[in-house]
Amino acid sequence: MVKSSELNQNPLEDETNITGGFNQRTWEVNGNVIQGSSVTVYLSASAYTIPTEKETKRTQLGENPYRGLDVFREEDSMYFFGREKQIERLWEKFRDLNEDESACRFLPIYGTSGSGKSSLTRAGLIRELDKKPLFGYQKAQIAVLFPTTHPLESLATVLARIVTNDPSPVEKTAEFERVLKNPSDRGEYEGLRRIANQIPNIHESLLVVVVDQFEEVFTLCKDDEERNAFIENLLCAAKDADRHTSVIVTMRSDFLRETQQYPGLDGLFSSNGFLVPSMQREELEMAIAKPAELAGHSLEPAIIQLLIEQTKGREGALPLLQFALQRIWEGLEDGIDPAETLEKIGGVGGALAGEVQRLYESLSPEDQSLARRIFLALVNLDESDKTTRRRAPVSE
């Protein structure tokens, strides 16, 4: 068998006059389906967010190339810079797992909070799979989900969307959830494997299940049986000899201890895992400068270096950097110098805190009380005082 590593893939061939993203968008977004050249991404309900008016608004400077607190998704890949080395390493690791017949095709991507795991996966690795499909597969169908409080339902929903091409496949979701929940006569959770093997054209189109924020399995799912069934379904499909399914998960590294409750899972984080490193100075420079260049309005070297100094070495700073850059771009539209904007918002470290405080103080006393209750409902605190985000229904 000829391996893709032996073919001339030209992995470092530059597609633009600046290293990184594409010259033009190559993704078509249609609700919870994102279509690339050789990859189709299906989103679960929890993984799909509707852009706000502010996010989609175009100005005289053009579209804001920075994503603020939002994750870089597939359609944002043209603005995703600075992670080229990690993207290539991840693609090679994923390729090797799929070409090694003895390997479990389970790729854990983990790192500290705010290290960019989700963006690296979606705007990085998935983009790379669209550019360079794995050998033997013309296409890839990628199911993206968050576990939420009911991980089996989240998985069943996105699988049902793939099979039915229906954005709200209620009956098929319920059917698939039953299949995922019930073990076989051998006591194994084979539901995901069985469903994947029945997907049309599965022999030509690899199914890749991407579980973003995998730590929700431990923090939000309170049903031990459902958690175990979810994990075992992923592992069974990733080990299946038919090789139709691969699994990618992203997880905060401070939850590695929880994986020890599941020996099969824990071993894969050790043998197959990829630790997302902090961005180095030259990588930060690309992440700051290149999107503005691509959008046609370069930032001055002095402001770039100032942003790097305020970001480098600060844990979880990448979302804060993007938030500051988003505000700088908005200031440019109003003719405000970037240095003035950065000082006004309190720098990279103070930008978000200052904005939150401003919004909070603009509320009435009654609304401030409501805001406090809302934010408390959106935080999960475990026995060891570890905090994670929590998705709460509006009804709460």
Secondary structure, DSSP 8 states (H G I E B T S, - for coil): ---GGGS---TT--SSSSSSS-SS---EEETTEEE-SSEEEEE-GGG-----HHHH--BTTBS----TTS---GGGGGG--S-HHHHHHHHHHHHHHHH-TTS--EEEEEESTTS-HHHIIIIIIHHHHHHS--TT-SEEEEEEE---S-HHHHHHHHHHHHHH--S--HHHHHHHHHHHHS--TTS---HHHHHHHTSTTTTTEEEEEEETTTTHHHHT---HHHHHHHHHHHHHHHH-TT--EEEEEEEEGGGHHHHTTSHHHHHHHHHT-EE-----HHHHHHHHHHHHHHTT----HHHHHHHHHHHTT-TT-HHHHHHHHHHHHHHHHTT--HHHHHHHTTHHHHHHHHHHHHHHHTS-HHHHHHHHHHHHHTEEE-TT--EEE----TT-
